[in-house]
Amino acid sequence: MSTAATASQNLAALRHHKGISLHQIAEATKIGVRYLEAIEGGQFAKLPGGIYNVSYIRQYARAVEFSEQELLERYLRSDDERD
């Protein structure tokens, strides 16, 4: 299993463990469920781009009480891999 797949499963498992649905996060943050699913799945290319990406990632991390820094580092690594 790849690191990205493992990380994605960890985020989903963490969210489930805390009893939080994607719809609850969407309501609280006003971020579309499809973008939350993309973050959770490590599919950052599906995000709208620019400053929105960082904002969405930070808000998701806060909502599931996950390290903002770690999730942002995953995003930046994925962005480097695409270049």
Secondary structure, 3 states (H helix, E strand, C coil): CCHHHHHHHHHHHHHHHCCCCHHHHHHHHCCCHHHHHHHHCCCHHHCCCCHHHHHHHHHHHHHCCCCHHHHHHHHHHHHHHHC
